[in-house]
Amino acid sequence: MKKYANSALVYAILAMVGGVFYREFTKFNGFTGTTSLGFVHAHYFALGMIGFLLLLLLEKDLSFTDRSVGRAVAAYHVGLNVTAGMLVVRGVTQVLDIALTRGASAAISGIAGLGHIVLGVSIVLILLGVKRAVAAAE
């Protein structure tokens, strides 16, 4: 349970840092349009902090974390951070108006897509672990 609590705290801090970076970086550069940087804050709060607080509550009641769930949680961390990292990369290029080649733009989108895929698969695996624990508790 302590790992889930620590993860929630780290992601709350990352969400706040992402929000401040978005606000200050766009203000410093005089950028007024929309940018992917705004989504870093929301991703880290919702998928990071809130997600791990929910896992903490589920773990307290069901003790569902086993070896396979632990690997899925590790993959979740990777997927979330890859996704957020690519949001930062895309957002910085948007704010600085850096012209990307089609290949570079596709690479950023592809890596972000892989992060989303890892997130999705790991969510399903974690939920299967929760389902097993619920069945065992009945």
Z-matrix of the N, CA and C atoms (Angstrom, degrees):
N
C 1 1.439
C 2 1.529 1 111.20
N 3 1.320 2 114.93 1 -32.73
C 4 1.461 3 119.12 2 -178.22
C 5 1.536 4 110.98 3 -62.67
N 6 1.345 5 116.95 4 -36.29
C 7 1.463 6 120.16 5 178.76
C 8 1.519 7 111.21 6 -63.62
N 9 1.329 8 116.75 7 -39.47
C 10 1.463 9 119.90 8 178.60
C 11 1.527 10 111.14 9 -66.80
N 12 1.325 11 117.10 10 -40.88
C 13 1.464 12 121.02 11 178.59
C 14 1.530 13 110.52 12 -64.70
N 15 1.338 14 116.25 13 -43.77
C 16 1.464 15 119.90 14 178.83
C 17 1.528 16 111.35 15 -64.41
N 18 1.321 17 116.85 16 -40.18
C 19 1.462 18 120.79 17 178.46
C 20 1.522 19 110.78 18 -62.99
N 21 1.331 20 116.94 19 -43.16
C 22 1.466 21 120.62 20 178.60
C 23 1.523 22 110.39 21 -60.35
N 24 1.319 23 117.44 22 -41.83
C 25 1.465 24 121.49 23 179.04
C 26 1.528 25 111.39 24 -64.38
N 27 1.324 26 116.60 25 -45.60
C 28 1.470 27 120.43 26 -179.89
C 29 1.522 28 110.49 27 -61.64
N 30 1.336 29 117.03 28 -43.49
C 31 1.459 30 119.54 29 -179.13
C 32 1.525 31 111.94 30 -70.02
N 33 1.329 32 118.23 31 -30.69
C 34 1.469 33 120.27 32 174.40
C 35 1.525 34 109.96 33 -64.11
N 36 1.324 35 116.41 34 -42.43
C 37 1.469 36 120.54 35 178.67
C 38 1.531 37 109.98 36 -65.76
N 39 1.343 38 116.78 37 -44.69
C 40 1.467 39 119.72 38 178.23
C 41 1.524 40 111.47 39 -61.53
N 42 1.328 41 117.32 40 -36.73
C 43 1.465 42 120.88 41 178.62
C 44 1.525 43 110.18 42 -64.26
N 45 1.315 44 116.57 43 -43.24
C 46 1.465 45 119.47 44 179.33
C 47 1.522 46 111.33 45 -67.05
N 48 1.311 47 116.71 46 -41.54
C 49 1.465 48 120.25 47 177.04
C 50 1.521 49 109.84 48 -62.05
N 51 1.328 50 117.15 49 -42.95
C 52 1.460 51 120.78 50 178.20
C 53 1.517 52 112.23 51 -61.77
N 54 1.325 53 117.17 52 -40.29
C 55 1.461 54 120.96 53 178.65
C 56 1.519 55 112.28 54 -66.51
N 57 1.317 56 116.41 55 -43.92
C 58 1.463 57 120.07 56 178.90
C 59 1.531 58 110.23 57 -66.23
N 60 1.334 59 116.93 58 -42.47
C 61 1.462 60 119.82 59 178.59
C 62 1.524 61 110.60 60 -59.78
N 63 1.324 62 117.07 61 -45.65
C 64 1.460 63 121.59 62 178.66
C 65 1.524 64 110.76 63 -57.04
N 66 1.324 65 116.96 64 -50.15
C 67 1.469 66 121.24 65 -177.20
C 68 1.529 67 111.28 66 -64.40
N 69 1.311 68 117.13 67 -48.42
C 70 1.466 69 120.68 68 -175.01
C 71 1.526 70 112.58 69 -74.43
N 72 1.333 71 116.87 70 -39.37
C 73 1.463 72 119.95 71 -178.48
C 74 1.528 73 110.94 72 -66.09
N 75 1.336 74 116.96 73 -42.23
C 76 1.468 75 119.22 74 178.63
C 77 1.524 76 110.78 75 -69.18
N 78 1.333 77 117.17 76 -38.64
C 79 1.469 78 120.43 77 179.08
C 80 1.527 79 110.73 78 -65.80
N 81 1.325 80 116.86 79 -44.76
C 82 1.462 81 121.82 80 -179.51
C 83 1.525 82 111.37 81 -60.86
N 84 1.329 83 117.33 82 -36.10
C 85 1.459 84 122.00 83 -178.32
C 86 1.530 85 113.06 84 -93.21
N 87 1.324 86 117.63 85 3.45
C 88 1.454 87 121.08 86 178.74
C 89 1.522 88 113.44 87 64.47
N 90 1.312 89 116.66 88 30.81
C 91 1.463 90 121.86 89 -177.32
C 92 1.524 91 109.33 90 -90.57
N 93 1.326 92 116.97 91 129.74
C 94 1.465 93 120.57 92 -178.60
C 95 1.523 94 113.40 93 -119.92
N 96 1.308 95 118.69 94 -2.56
C 97 1.459 96 121.66 95 -178.64
C 98 1.519 97 112.21 96 -82.73
N 99 1.316 98 114.99 97 -167.55
C 100 1.466 99 120.01 98 176.44
C 101 1.525 100 109.34 99 -93.83
N 102 1.305 101 114.74 100 146.82
C 103 1.457 102 121.10 101 -177.79
C 104 1.529 103 110.19 102 -146.23
N 105 1.293 104 115.73 103 155.16
C 106 1.469 105 121.76 104 178.35
C 107 1.520 106 112.55 105 -66.88
N 108 1.322 107 117.47 106 -16.07
C 109 1.465 108 119.64 107 -179.66
C 110 1.521 109 112.30 108 -59.94
N 111 1.307 110 117.43 109 -29.89
C 112 1.458 111 120.93 110 -179.69
C 113 1.512 112 113.55 111 -65.39
N 114 1.320 113 117.75 112 -21.25
C 115 1.461 114 121.30 113 -177.88
C 116 1.529 115 113.17 114 -85.21
N 117 1.317 116 117.35 115 -15.09
C 118 1.470 117 120.42 116 179.43
C 119 1.527 118 109.48 117 -62.35
N 120 1.312 119 115.87 118 -46.83
C 121 1.463 120 122.73 119 -179.99
C 122 1.532 121 110.38 120 -56.23
N 123 1.309 122 116.56 121 -50.32
C 124 1.473 123 121.20 122 -177.22
C 125 1.523 124 111.88 123 -67.14
N 126 1.327 125 117.50 124 -41.21
C 127 1.469 126 120.30 125 179.75
C 128 1.528 127 111.01 126 -62.07
N 129 1.326 128 116.19 127 -45.80
C 130 1.464 129 118.74 128 -178.45
C 131 1.531 130 112.13 129 -68.83
N 132 1.329 131 117.62 130 -36.77
C 133 1.462 132 118.57 131 178.24
C 134 1.525 133 111.38 132 -69.76
N 135 1.335 134 117.10 133 -50.76
C 136 1.470 135 120.00 134 -174.75
C 137 1.519 136 112.09 135 -73.16
N 138 1.337 137 116.55 136 -55.79
C 139 1.460 138 119.69 137 -175.47
C 140 1.520 139 112.40 138 -80.30
N 141 1.312 140 117.10 139 -24.45
C 142 1.452 141 120.57 140 -179.89
C 143 1.514 142 112.35 141 -91.33
N 144 1.320 143 116.24 142 -76.93
C 145 1.461 144 120.37 143 -174.01
C 146 1.528 145 112.56 144 -62.92
N 147 1.327 146 117.93 145 -54.32
C 148 1.460 147 120.11 146 -177.00
C 149 1.529 148 110.80 147 -65.64
N 150 1.327 149 116.36 148 -41.54
C 151 1.463 150 119.78 149 178.60
C 152 1.514 151 112.76 150 -58.07
N 153 1.318 152 117.04 151 -44.77
C 154 1.467 153 119.41 152 -178.50
C 155 1.526 154 112.52 153 -76.43
N 156 1.323 155 118.02 154 -27.34
C 157 1.464 156 119.00 155 172.77
C 158 1.528 157 110.32 156 -66.42
N 159 1.330 158 117.01 157 -38.78
C 160 1.465 159 120.23 158 176.40
C 161 1.532 160 111.00 159 -65.25
N 162 1.331 161 116.32 160 -42.20
C 163 1.469 162 118.87 161 177.12
C 164 1.526 163 111.27 162 -62.89
N 165 1.313 164 116.80 163 -36.29
C 166 1.463 165 121.25 164 177.22
C 167 1.523 166 110.34 165 -60.51
N 168 1.328 167 117.01 166 -45.62
C 169 1.465 168 120.53 167 179.33
C 170 1.526 169 111.50 168 -65.14
N 171 1.326 170 116.13 169 -41.63
C 172 1.466 171 119.49 170 178.46
C 173 1.525 172 111.43 171 -65.26
N 174 1.310 173 116.29 172 -40.31
C 175 1.465 174 120.33 173 179.56
C 176 1.528 175 110.60 174 -64.50
N 177 1.313 176 116.16 175 -38.15
C 178 1.466 177 120.21 176 179.85
C 179 1.529 178 110.85 177 -61.11
N 180 1.314 179 116.69 178 -40.75
C 181 1.461 180 120.14 179 -177.09
C 182 1.521 181 114.06 180 -87.51
N 183 1.330 182 117.86 181 -34.39
C 184 1.463 183 120.51 182 -171.02
C 185 1.524 184 115.40 183 -111.73
N 186 1.321 185 117.92 184 -18.04
C 187 1.474 186 121.79 185 -173.92
C 188 1.531 187 110.40 186 46.95
N 189 1.316 188 115.88 187 56.69
C 190 1.465 189 121.89 188 -173.76
C 191 1.521 190 114.13 189 -88.01
N 192 1.317 191 118.05 190 -11.15
C 193 1.453 192 120.31 191 -174.22
C 194 1.523 193 110.80 192 -76.47
N 195 1.325 194 114.55 193 114.22
C 196 1.459 195 121.23 194 172.55
C 197 1.524 196 106.85 195 -122.08
N 198 1.316 197 116.66 196 -167.63
C 199 1.461 198 120.25 197 -176.18
C 200 1.531 199 112.14 198 -62.00
N 201 1.331 200 117.37 199 -43.12
C 202 1.475 201 119.74 200 -178.30
C 203 1.522 202 111.17 201 -68.80
N 204 1.318 203 117.51 202 -37.86
C 205 1.464 204 120.01 203 176.83
C 206 1.527 205 109.81 204 -67.47
N 207 1.309 206 116.78 205 -37.86
C 208 1.466 207 120.31 206 177.74
C 209 1.519 208 112.16 207 -60.12
N 210 1.326 209 116.30 208 -40.60
C 211 1.476 210 119.77 209 176.97
C 212 1.524 211 110.66 210 -67.43
N 213 1.331 212 116.84 211 -38.45
C 214 1.466 213 120.29 212 178.29
C 215 1.522 214 110.70 213 -65.57
N 216 1.328 215 117.83 214 -37.84
C 217 1.464 216 121.30 215 177.66
C 218 1.533 217 110.00 216 -66.01
N 219 1.321 218 117.00 217 -39.78
C 220 1.469 219 119.92 218 176.95
C 221 1.530 220 110.42 219 -62.36
N 222 1.318 221 116.73 220 -41.72
C 223 1.466 222 120.75 221 176.75
C 224 1.521 223 110.59 222 -64.38
N 225 1.315 224 117.01 223 -36.84
C 226 1.469 225 121.71 224 177.71
C 227 1.530 226 110.34 225 -59.72
N 228 1.328 227 116.14 226 -46.16
C 229 1.472 228 120.68 227 177.18
C 230 1.530 229 110.22 228 -56.79
N 231 1.325 230 116.14 229 -47.24
C 232 1.468 231 120.22 230 -179.34
C 233 1.527 232 110.06 231 -61.40
N 234 1.313 233 117.32 232 -49.28
C 235 1.453 234 121.21 233 -178.17
C 236 1.513 235 112.64 234 -60.39
N 237 1.322 236 116.98 235 -43.05
C 238 1.464 237 120.79 236 -179.62
C 239 1.519 238 111.19 237 -65.59
N 240 1.314 239 117.19 238 -43.01
C 241 1.458 240 119.64 239 -177.22
C 242 1.525 241 112.57 240 -74.32
N 243 1.317 242 118.09 241 -33.62
C 244 1.472 243 120.50 242 174.36
C 245 1.527 244 109.29 243 -64.47
N 246 1.322 245 116.49 244 -45.02
C 247 1.462 246 120.99 245 179.41
C 248 1.527 247 110.76 246 -60.65
N 249 1.324 248 116.97 247 -49.58
C 250 1.468 249 120.76 248 -179.57
C 251 1.529 250 111.13 249 -64.53
N 252 1.310 251 116.55 250 -38.32
C 253 1.468 252 119.77 251 178.13
C 254 1.517 253 112.30 252 -61.71
N 255 1.310 254 116.42 253 -41.07
C 256 1.470 255 119.61 254 178.52
C 257 1.527 256 111.65 255 -71.70
N 258 1.329 257 117.35 256 -30.13
C 259 1.462 258 119.27 257 173.06
C 260 1.526 259 110.49 258 -63.76
N 261 1.314 260 116.78 259 -38.86
C 262 1.467 261 120.93 260 177.49
C 263 1.533 262 110.37 261 -65.95
N 264 1.334 263 116.22 262 -46.33
C 265 1.468 264 119.74 263 -179.94
C 266 1.520 265 110.31 264 -60.24
N 267 1.322 266 117.14 265 -48.87
C 268 1.463 267 121.04 266 179.67
C 269 1.532 268 110.62 267 -61.81
N 270 1.324 269 117.09 268 -43.85
C 271 1.460 270 121.39 269 -178.30
C 272 1.516 271 113.04 270 -64.64
N 273 1.318 272 117.18 271 -41.93
C 274 1.470 273 120.33 272 179.00
C 275 1.522 274 110.11 273 -63.79
N 276 1.322 275 117.60 274 -41.54
C 277 1.473 276 119.49 275 178.42
C 278 1.524 277 110.89 276 -65.68
N 279 1.328 278 117.43 277 -33.24
C 280 1.464 279 120.25 278 177.60
C 281 1.525 280 110.76 279 -69.00
N 282 1.313 281 117.58 280 -46.04
C 283 1.464 282 121.09 281 -178.19
C 284 1.524 283 110.61 282 -65.33
N 285 1.327 284 117.45 283 -42.53
C 286 1.460 285 121.08 284 -178.80
C 287 1.530 286 112.78 285 -82.11
N 288 1.330 287 116.29 286 -1.40
C 289 1.467 288 123.04 287 179.66
C 290 1.530 289 110.96 288 54.30
N 291 1.317 290 115.42 289 47.14
C 292 1.457 291 121.48 290 177.68
C 293 1.521 292 108.36 291 -84.26
N 294 1.309 293 115.88 292 122.74
C 295 1.466 294 120.21 293 179.44
C 296 1.528 295 108.77 294 -77.53
N 297 1.324 296 115.88 295 115.05
C 298 1.456 297 121.01 296 179.46
C 299 1.522 298 109.78 297 -94.48
N 300 1.305 299 115.32 298 146.44
C 301 1.457 300 118.84 299 172.38
C 302 1.519 301 107.95 300 -69.62
N 303 1.304 302 116.51 301 163.16
C 304 1.470 303 119.29 302 178.16
C 305 1.525 304 110.96 303 -59.90
N 306 1.325 305 115.55 304 -37.50
C 307 1.460 306 119.93 305 179.99
C 308 1.521 307 112.12 306 -66.02
N 309 1.337 308 117.01 307 -42.92
C 310 1.468 309 120.55 308 179.39
C 311 1.523 310 110.77 309 -65.99
N 312 1.323 311 116.38 310 -42.18
C 313 1.460 312 120.31 311 178.21
C 314 1.532 313 110.82 312 -63.15
N 315 1.325 314 115.90 313 -42.63
C 316 1.466 315 120.31 314 178.57
C 317 1.530 316 111.07 315 -65.51
N 318 1.326 317 116.79 316 -35.93
C 319 1.464 318 120.05 317 179.05
C 320 1.524 319 110.94 318 -65.53
N 321 1.324 320 117.19 319 -42.87
C 322 1.467 321 120.63 320 177.89
C 323 1.524 322 109.86 321 -61.82
N 324 1.327 323 116.33 322 -46.65
C 325 1.463 324 120.24 323 179.13
C 326 1.521 325 111.38 324 -63.64
N 327 1.318 326 116.99 325 -40.32
C 328 1.460 327 120.94 326 -179.96
C 329 1.511 328 112.83 327 -64.87
N 330 1.316 329 116.74 328 -43.22
C 331 1.463 330 120.48 329 179.39
C 332 1.529 331 109.85 330 -66.92
N 333 1.331 332 117.31 331 -41.19
C 334 1.469 333 120.44 332 175.97
C 335 1.528 334 110.12 333 -61.98
N 336 1.314 335 116.56 334 -39.49
C 337 1.467 336 120.56 335 177.81
C 338 1.512 337 111.70 336 -63.46
N 339 1.328 338 116.88 337 -41.01
C 340 1.469 339 120.26 338 176.67
C 341 1.530 340 110.71 339 -62.56
N 342 1.329 341 116.30 340 -40.14
C 343 1.462 342 119.82 341 176.59
C 344 1.520 343 111.47 342 -60.23
N 345 1.347 344 116.29 343 -42.40
C 346 1.464 345 120.36 344 177.84
C 347 1.531 346 111.53 345 -65.03
N 348 1.313 347 117.04 346 -39.04
C 349 1.467 348 120.46 347 178.62
C 350 1.524 349 110.64 348 -63.74
N 351 1.324 350 116.57 349 -45.50
C 352 1.472 351 120.39 350 178.28
C 353 1.530 352 109.93 351 -61.29
N 354 1.333 353 116.77 352 -41.18
C 355 1.466 354 120.62 353 176.47
C 356 1.524 355 111.16 354 -59.25
N 357 1.328 356 116.14 355 -49.22
C 358 1.458 357 120.50 356 -177.90
C 359 1.508 358 113.40 357 -61.50
N 360 1.324 359 116.41 358 -46.28
C 361 1.465 360 120.23 359 179.88
C 362 1.526 361 110.61 360 -64.95
N 363 1.317 362 117.11 361 -41.66
C 364 1.463 363 119.22 362 -178.91
C 365 1.526 364 111.20 363 -67.80
N 366 1.337 365 118.27 364 -35.09
C 367 1.469 366 120.26 365 176.07
C 368 1.527 367 110.06 366 -61.02
N 369 1.326 368 116.41 367 -44.96
C 370 1.470 369 120.01 368 179.38
C 371 1.529 370 110.39 369 -61.93
N 372 1.322 371 117.54 370 -44.02
C 373 1.470 372 120.57 371 -179.89
C 374 1.529 373 111.80 372 -64.30
N 375 1.323 374 116.75 373 -39.34
C 376 1.468 375 120.17 374 177.54
C 377 1.532 376 109.75 375 -64.69
N 378 1.323 377 116.60 376 -44.23
C 379 1.471 378 120.18 377 179.64
C 380 1.530 379 111.83 378 -64.45
N 381 1.326 380 117.43 379 -34.01
C 382 1.471 381 119.76 380 174.79
C 383 1.524 382 110.58 381 -64.51
N 384 1.335 383 116.86 382 -37.42
C 385 1.463 384 120.45 383 175.28
C 386 1.515 385 111.99 384 -64.59
N 387 1.323 386 116.70 385 -39.74
C 388 1.461 387 120.74 386 176.34
C 389 1.522 388 109.87 387 -64.29
N 390 1.338 389 116.79 388 -42.25
C 391 1.465 390 120.83 389 -179.92
C 392 1.531 391 110.79 390 -61.85
N 393 1.343 392 116.62 391 -41.85
C 394 1.476 393 119.73 392 177.20
C 395 1.524 394 111.17 393 -60.90
N 396 1.318 395 116.37 394 -41.02
C 397 1.466 396 120.32 395 -178.99
C 398 1.526 397 111.28 396 -67.96
N 399 1.329 398 116.52 397 -37.61
C 400 1.468 399 120.27 398 177.18
C 401 1.523 400 110.09 399 -64.57
N 402 1.325 401 116.80 400 -43.79
C 403 1.475 402 121.01 401 179.30
C 404 1.522 403 110.40 402 -62.97
N 405 1.322 404 117.09 403 -39.72
C 406 1.461 405 120.14 404 -179.84
C 407 1.535 406 111.93 405 -69.74
N 408 1.329 407 116.35 406 -29.08
C 409 1.464 408 120.43 407 -179.44
C 410 1.515 409 112.68 408 -77.39
N 411 1.336 410 116.74 409 -19.32
C 412 1.484 411 119.51 410 -177.37
C 413 1.490 412 112.51 411 -81.42
